[in-house]
Amino acid sequence: MKKSISASLLLFSILIASAGCSLFQKSKTPDEKKQLFIITEVCEDETYGYSKKNAVKVGGVDKNQGPLNERRYLNALTGPNGEPVWYSRSGSCCPVESNSEHTLTGMALLDVYRVTWEGREDTVNLYINMYDYGEMKAPKGFGIITK
C-alpha cells in the first residue's frame, strides 16, 4: 500500500513538473500571419499594458476570437533586442468599464499574461482587454516583429 501511494505521488510530481515546463508558449514566427497582429510602433507611455487602467485593447469577444486576439498580439512582440518572447496566461482580474455588448454588467475582466524572453531574469505582467478594441502598440521595453 505504501509503495502504491509513493508511486502515485511520484507520478503526480512528474506530471506537475512536466506541465510546468510547458506553461510558457514561445511566440510565433512571422510566417504564421493568421496568428500575428501587425504592430508598427512601441508606446512611449510607461503604463501602457503594464497597468490595469491602461490595458492593451485587442477585442475579439464579439467574434468569439478574444483569446486568439490576445495570442495574436503577444506573438507580435519581441524582447527589446528582437528576442522571441514566451508568455503564460496567469488568469483574469480587474473589472474595468467596457463598451462591449458582450458583458452582462458593462464591466469586463482583464487577462494577465506573464511575459519573458531570453536574458531576462524575471517576467513582466501585461494586462489585456479582449472585450474592447483599441490601437495596439508594443509596451515600452518591448520590440515588435517587423518581417
C-alpha angles and dihedrals in degrees: 000000000000091000090051092052092045091049090049092050091048092050091047091050091050091050092050092047093049091047089052091056091059098046093099118066120209114234116255128256120255089252090074094074095166090059096047134071117213107241117183106186147031116238117242092205106099092209096055108117092352096075131065087222093054104037123164108260110217100156121194103134089106089061097037088253103106098118090039090053090051090055092044088055095046091046089059093059128089134182115270092274097041097275116157111254129225121208141185129189108237096186146273126301146146117053110229132181112268136195091206120117087212096079123085096216105026088259126109129199118230122225118228120213127191108219131188142155138201111295095023113115098208142014131263124218117234121192116216130187113205094178100065132047125228143148109296122219133160114264116252109276093035132093130214135235106253105183 
